[in-house]
Amino acid sequence: MSNLRVLRRRIRSVESARQITKAMEMVAAARLRRAQARALAARPYAAKITDMLGNLSSAASELDHPLFKAREAKTTALVLVTSDRGLCGAYNSNLIRAAEQRLRAGAPGAHPQAGTRLVLVGKKARDYFKRRKVPVLAVHTPVPAEASLEFARALTGDLIARFVGGEVDRVELMFTQFISALRRRVVTEVFLPIGAGRAEGRAAGGDAIFEPDAESIFAELLPRYATARLFAALADALASEQSSRMIAMGSARKNAGELMDLLVLQRNRLRQASITRELLEIVGGAEALK
Amino acid sequence: MAATFELSILTPERAVFEGKVEYVQVPGSEGYLGVLADHAALVTALASGTLTVRRPAGREESWQVSGGFFEVSRNRATVLADAASTVAMPLA
């Protein structure tokens, strides 16, 4: 009989695991919708500021700004965007694995003695590299639950200060790009210096009036462009985290359901066996009394 | 009816306004400036201040903006504001 009791206890625990994972799946789905809407809402600004940067740099090619100048990349800062919370499948381990690979391989086409230093976003990356005693440049945590402009501004400010101050010669972003609710991938983008090549203007703004002048607009534009890009990357990372969690919790719920079915079947069989046995004993006892 | 042009007011987080307007007044870094339809191409930095638009029906709307840019080209004006919040219009 103790076997039946053990089975019943197990069924209860699997059932509650199923309920918890189901609840987490639904919460993640709701957060994913919000995160996606936020990422989408930020797009017009990002597109326009990219456009303006392109126009401006093609209108006045002699524009010169520290954020624009490529230097020999002796030290590269790798900004790794992870999450604060776990239970989101392989989301963080994929990022950490990619970062470790990158640390071992070094930057593509970089200086032979080039070093890569880490700037970590999120508790998961912080804990991982702390455990392994890997020195890091900076840690930014907690990560806001919704893509936050203040957070993006603070992080951009920190990165720009390190870049302009000469502490690092190049800044790369490593984050999870959101493709769809089912697809996402880890990507690496050069964040600083800001590449002029990418932003190709329509060259229509060539005869535009600049107030006060093109240089000062340029100087104002660059940090905002950087912030917009970082904000977009954070919004993508957050949407990816939620979709990853939704899928992980969905499959956990499904597994728990399958296990439940199996356990319930076993329990019913055991119970039926014991009923049959008792019946046989009663019938046997009655027969013996005749 | 006065000629209109397209205006978008965008912040890094979202689009605040999108539509046809007759007139827009922005707090440029060199002082307030007003733009009507068919304005020459222009790019200016913004200071903090009040941005006012007049819509075709004559209705006016205002936002408090803080820094950013204002661009006009080919009858399309775009405000890239760091932040924008609606201003309660005094009852006319």
Interface residues (C-beta under 8 A of the other chain):
Chain A: R38 A41 A42 P44 Y45 A46 K48 I49 M52 N55 L56 L149 A152 A204 G205 D207 A208 I209 F210 E211 P212 A214 S216 I217 E220 L221 R224 T227 A228 F231
Chain B: S8 L10 T11 P12 E13 R14 A15 G28 S29 E30 A40 A41 L42 V43 T44 A45 G67 G68 F69 E71 S73 R74 T78 L80 D82
